[in-house]
Amino acid sequence: MTAKDNSRAEILKTRYKARKLITEAEARYIISHATTSSNEWVVVQHCENWFDIRDMTEAEVTDMLEDLDRERAAKLASGIANPH
């Protein structure tokens, strides 16, 4: 990870304090056992990453996903990421 990537990760971590990066196994467990959430969603998958979003509002989830989409689009445009 470069310094720029670390900086971006810190910004996202600060902006989305409730967002927790988890494994797919943890996501499946949460999906089958979750009893509380501030919205109707409990986990979100974006590309290969899973996030525990039980403590986020729908607006926060939407903003987070839009930021992740913009970040992915920028990586694709710059050639850093492969679309396949």
N, C-alpha and C positions, 0 to 999 in steps of 0.2 A: 504494500500500500504506500502510495506517495503521501507527501505532506498535504497536498491538496485533497486527496481522498480522505485522510484523517480529519482534516478541517471540515469537510462536507459531512462526515459521519458525526462529528461533534455537534454541528448545527442541527442535523436531523434528530440527534439524541436529545438535544435541548428543546427543540420545538415539539417533539412528540415524546414527552417523558413517559407516557403510558405504553408506548410501543415496545414490545419485547420480541427480539429475534429468537425463534425457537426451531427445533428440529421437526421433521415431518411426523415422527413418532409421538412427540409431545403434542403436536397439533391434533393428531387423531385421538389421543387420550382426552384432550380438552373438549373436542367436539362431542365425544361420547359421554363425558362426565360433567360438563359445565352446567352450573345452576344459576349463576348470576352474571349479568353483563349490563353495561350502561346503554347498550343498544341491542338489536336482535342478532348481531354478529358476535362470534367469539374468536375466530381466527381468520386470517386472510393469507392467501398465497400470492406472491408477486414474483414472477419468473421462478427461480429455484428457491426463493426465500419464503419462509413461513413466519407470520407475526401473530402474537397473542394480543388482541385488541379489546379485550373485555372491559378495560378501564377507559376506553376512548369513546367520545361522542361520534355520532354519524358524520358530523361536519369535520371533525379531526381525522376520521378515517378517510373521508373523501379528499381532504387536503393532502394527507400523507400519500395516498395512491397517485394523485396528480403529480406530486413532487417526484415520486419514484418513476413514473412514466416519463417525465421531462428528463430526468437523469439518464434513463435508458435510451431515450431518443438522442440525447447529446452524445452518448457513448457510441451509438450506432453511426451517427453522422461523422464522428471523428475517426471511426474505424477501430476503436478500442474493443467494442463488443461485436460478436458475430450473431446475426439474426437467427441462426439455426442452432 
